[in-house]
Amino acid sequence: MNYRHGYHAGNFADVVKHLALVAILLHLRKKDTAFSVVDSHAGRGAYDLSGAEAGKTGEAQGGIARLSDLSGEMPEALSTYLSLVRESGPYPGSPLIAAKLLRPQDRLTAIEKHPEEFSALEKLLAPYRNCAAEQGDGYARSLKLLPPPSRRGLVLIDPPFEAPDEFSALAQTVRDAYRKFATGIFLIWYPVKSQADADAFAGEVLAGGAAKAMTIDTRISAPEGKLARAGLLVINPPFGFADVMEQAGRLLAPRLEGEISSAWLVGAE
Ligand SMILES: C[S@@+](CC[C@H](N)C(=O)[O-])C[C@H]1O[C@@H](n2cnc3c(N)ncnc32)[C@H](O)[C@@H]1O
């Protein structure tokens, strides 16, 4: 477990993933009924972008730093994400974004395996009474938590991709999780190093029977050996999500000097 998200926080892939997270949470908030969020690989929850780790890679400079003066008309998900970042101080990771957007009736369980990252996460979430940090394996623990009592919600799966068999462990977990919570929204992040691997992964997940799924693909130009492309697989994307991501993508892509595209894999609006 060498991966530390501090080296990558606020990079282009984080920006698009966290925008998608906000878009889904805003949708869930439209109904008064409670919802649950399970964040399987939560990280420490907040990242100092002027610290040593972020400084070493400079990745946030090609991501969130390029949005610092973005203003004007934009989808609510994008303005909400930018407000959360601007008011947060350290860059907010997925569990902090979720914690800030939950209402009193909603619940977050954030799972993190690494002891130091977990300890920081636990402290960060302590003031939020409806949020719990759990130390453990994100795949096994998420499956135990599904379906949530509320029967509405989001499962975010954002693994470190350190293990050579991460794609197959991820695909198997998503299939098992979907079987337990077929009405849930699933937001899954993965690096795209080869189109064939990404397609095989999506195929393996969809063989589990998901009736509605789409991908969002983000590419930037990056130096050799650095991540240049990342994907999001979204199962049961809420109504209007694809449009929001497309509108926001049109504003973000030129800033990131990249391309953001969406595609329906199965079902559509
Ligand atoms: C990509 S980072 C998460 C970033 C976070 N989701 C965000 O958007 O702010 C992946 C995290 O998974 C943690 N991790 C590694 N193996 C894990 C496991 N088996 N279960 C849970 N967490 C794990 C790493 O320590 C790391 O903090």
The ligand as a Gaussian input file, in Angstrom:
#p B3LYP/6-31G(d) Opt

LIG

0 1
 C       -7.608000       7.107000      -5.220000
 S       -7.432000       7.170000      -3.488000
 C       -9.004000       7.719000      -2.934000
 C       -9.340000       9.146000      -3.215000
 C      -10.701000       9.574000      -2.720000
 N      -11.741000       8.655000      -3.150000
 C      -11.028000      10.955000      -3.205000
 O      -11.634000      11.088000      -4.292000
 O      -10.727000      11.927000      -2.514000
 C       -7.446000       5.479000      -3.020000
 C       -7.361000       5.233000      -1.524000
 O       -7.582000       3.838000      -1.274000
 C       -6.813000       3.458000      -0.151000
 N       -6.749000       1.989000      -0.165000
 C       -5.807000       1.163000      -0.687000
 N       -6.194000      -0.125000      -0.582000
 C       -7.421000      -0.117000       0.013000
 C       -8.360000      -1.117000       0.376000
 N       -8.137000      -2.416000       0.127000
 N       -9.515000      -0.744000       0.952000
 C       -9.782000       0.561000       1.205000
 N       -8.933000       1.561000       0.898000
 C       -7.778000       1.227000       0.300000
 C       -5.520000       4.185000      -0.341000
 O       -4.823000       4.291000       0.897000
 C       -6.024000       5.532000      -0.892000
 O       -6.205000       6.440000       0.162000

